[in-house]
């Protein structure tokens, strides 16, 4: 059974997020495809080996999985980088970034790194987490409300 941390599950969820993103559709075309490692040549068969790295984050000790896969549409192609943390709810990403292969330009689709930093800085205290989240978001909440 695939878990939320398995490379193919991350690939599937990230691909779904990308297909709903207007910036990605505008840049690469509305009917783009995503796929794993391309072995080159004209070999038939699967090309959905998803390159991935499992590691433990040195700052917060959380187990993470980072994946890289390809995106190809009528207006160009890109690398997609996505990462999930075991400490985050299922379906949420640390980040999803699309990097155009032609010019290196990046489209940030999801970026929760600052929210994770706020959580780590506040410890386990929910009120402290809210204060940091509001501070990082530029919110005007007072007293952690």
NORJOWO-V890877 format. One record per run of one state. SS is the DSSP state (H for helix, E for strand, C for the rest). FROM is the first residue (numbers start at 1). LEN is the number of residues. If there is no record, write none. Layout:
BEGIN
<<SS,FROM,LEN> <SS,FROM,LEN>>
END
This chain:
BEGIN
<<C,1,6> <H,7,13> <C,20,2> <H,22,7> <C,29,4> <E,33,3> <C,36,15> <E,51,6> <C,57,6> <E,63,11> <C,74,2> <E,76,10> <C,86,9> <E,95,6> <C,101,5> <E,106,6> <C,112,1> <H,113,10> <C,123,3> <H,126,12> <C,138,8>>
END
